[in-house]
Amino acid sequence: MQAVTLTYSMRSILRQSLCAAALLTAACQTIPDESPAPAPGEAYSGYFIWDSERSLGNVALQCMQLVFNTSARLPDGRIRLEGVTRYITGINDDVDFVDAEMIVDPVKGTFAMWERNATNDNFVGDGKFEGRFHTGMLFLNGVWASDGNGESGSLRMRKGRDAPCILDRHA
């Protein structure tokens, strides 16, 4: 074996070649540019507050719980959630069950929600909710607006099944 003696310029060229190879290797690695958006919860609890005066049988402040039982990712990246909303209404704390569908944009943190097929004939469901998630997907706030009669209200909910009223006695 014969020892190889490198001159200063040879060492410099070798060092530059090794650095270039390391840079090319690092540049070719795929690094995600952002972490994945948080997913919505399977249940939210809170209140719906009408913006207008209400008769006694249709109270202005309604305790509610929203529980999703299906979730599907749409081709555009949004998420479709389907489930049931439970509202406590009226002087007898009646519980109304309503089918719910929510479309969530996890990147923007926004949602639109529709309700239909209520168990109460007096349920007002001719509109939709639009709103935003906060603190990841822990809280959601929205506004409901009627498509026809100008009614509106506000939605305030927190992730979880711990509604601030007794809903499970009617489930």
N, C-alpha and C positions, 0 to 999 in steps of 0.2 A: 504494500500500500504506500502510496506516495501522498504526502501532505500537500494540500492546495493552499497557496497563499493568495489572499485576495487583496488587491490594491484598494485604496480609498475610493476610487471612482467605481470599482466593481461592487464594493459593499454598498455604496450609495444607490446604484442601479438596482441591486437585489432588494434593498430595503424599499425603494419606491415601487417595485413590482409587487412585493408582498402587500404593501399598503393598498395598492390599486386592486389587487385580488380581494382583499378583505372588504373594501368599499363596495365592489361589485356584488359580492355575496350578500352584504347587508342590504343593498338597494333592491335586490331581487326578492327579498323576503316580504311577504304580505303581512302588514300590521293593520288591524282594524282601526279605522279612523274615529270611531265612537263606540261607547258601550251600548248594549241593546236597551231599548226603551222599556220601562217597567210595564208589567201587565196589569190590567184591572183586576180587582178582587172578585170573589164569587158572591159577595153580599155587601150591601151598604145599608145603613140605618140613619134616619134623621127626620126632617120635617119638610112639608110643603106648606107654603104660606100664600094664600090668595091675596092679590093686590086690591081687591074690591070687598065691599061689605057682603056678608053671606047670611043666609037665613039660618036658623038654629039647626036644622037638619043637615046642613052642609057647612060645617064649621070652617072658620077662616084659617085655623092652624090645624094641620093634619099630621099626626105621627105616621111614619111610614117605614117600610122595610122593603128593599129590592134584593131579590135572590135570583141569580142566574144559574140555569141548569145546562145550557149548551154554549159553546164558544167555537167560532170558526174564523180562521184567518182568510181574508179576502185577497184576491189577486193583486190589489193595489197596496197591500200591507196593512190596511185597516182591519179591525176585529169586529165581528158581529156576535153580540151576546143576546141570548134569549132567556126569558125567565118569567117571574111573577112579581108584581108589586102588591104589597098589602098596605092598605090605608085604614086607620081608625077614624071613623067619622060619626057625626050625629051625637045626639044627647045620650044615647044608650051605648056608646063606644062600639058601634057596629064595625065589623071588619069587611072591607071590600077587597076582593081579589081581582087583579087586572093583569092580562098578558102584557109583557113588556119586551121591546126589541131595542137594543142600543147598538149604535155604530160608533166605535172608538178609533180615533186616530192617535196611536200611541206616540208618534213622533211629535206631533203638535200638542198633545195632551188635551184634545177636545173631544166632545161627544155630541151626538144627536140621539134622542130617544122618543119612541112612539109607544102609546098604550092603546089597547083595544080589548074587546070581549069582557067588559066589567061584569061583576056579579050584581051590581046595583044599577037599576034602570036610570037613576038620576046622575050617574057618573058623567062628568064632562070630559070627553076624550077626543074632541075634534081638532087637536093641535099637536104640537111636539115640544119637547124640551131641547134646548141647546145650551151647552155649557163647557166647563173646563175642569180638569183635574188639577189638584195642587199637592205639593209635598209628595212627589212621585205619584202614586195613585191612591194615597191615603184619604184625601178629601175630594168631593166633587160638589161644585156649585153650578146651578143652572137657572134658566128662566124658561117657563112654559108660556107659550102664546097660542091662543085659539086661532084656528084657520078662518073662523067665520064671525064670531060675535064680539071680538075685542077683549075677551077675558084673558087674564094673565096671572102669573104667580111665580114665586121663587122657591128653589129647591136647595137645601143644605143637607149634605150627608157625609158620613164617615164610614170608612171600610169596617166591616164586621156585622155580625148579627145581633149586636147588643143594642137594640132599639131603645129609645128613651121612654117607651111605653110598653104595656103588656100586649104582645102580639101572639105569643105562642099558645095562649089558651084557646085561640080560634083556629089554629093551624091544622 
